[in-house]
Amino acid sequence: MKKIGIADTMFAMADMGKLAEKTIKESTFPVKIERYTVPGVKDLPVACKKLFEERNCDIVIALGMPGKMPIDKQCAHEASQGIIQAQLMTNKHIIEVFVHEDEAQNDKKLAEIMKNRTIKHTINALHLLFRPEELRKKAGSGERQGKENAKALEL
């Protein structure tokens, strides 16, 4: 049985980890969930690495919500760099799902982005593990998570 790790933070304004778990449980894929919650986004890289090395996960979803201040943007960038490094060190995918506080003008819209991005990226993680051809079918389609899709161009 494959294992999906969910690394999430307590600093997020909503429980994105719970939504990812729900999405996985509603799928038909045979998978076990391992969850690891940390304080903030800069703690996610080591949480992801521990999910691979200590809990034998096959893929990890890293969920976080950086703030809107310049220092928060810098911390998110550093966390992303750490997540990339953890992927390269383990040779396994980490699906980074960050939603920045300033992506929407109000809490209702922000919650919609969080929900959309979390669900869609969780499904992407399941497809990477079980049905990679589903992602290949969408190559170049301009599909986005959390925002409107981009226009696909013909080549």
Secondary structure, 3 states (H helix, E strand, C coil): CEEEEEEEECCCCCCHHHHHHHHHHHCCCCEEEEEEEECCHHHHHHHHHHHHHCCCCCEEEEEECCCCCHHHHHHHHHHHHHHHHHHHHHCCCEEEEECCHHHCCCHHHHHHHHHHHHHHHHHHHHHHHHCHHHHHHCCCCCCCCCCCCCCCCCC
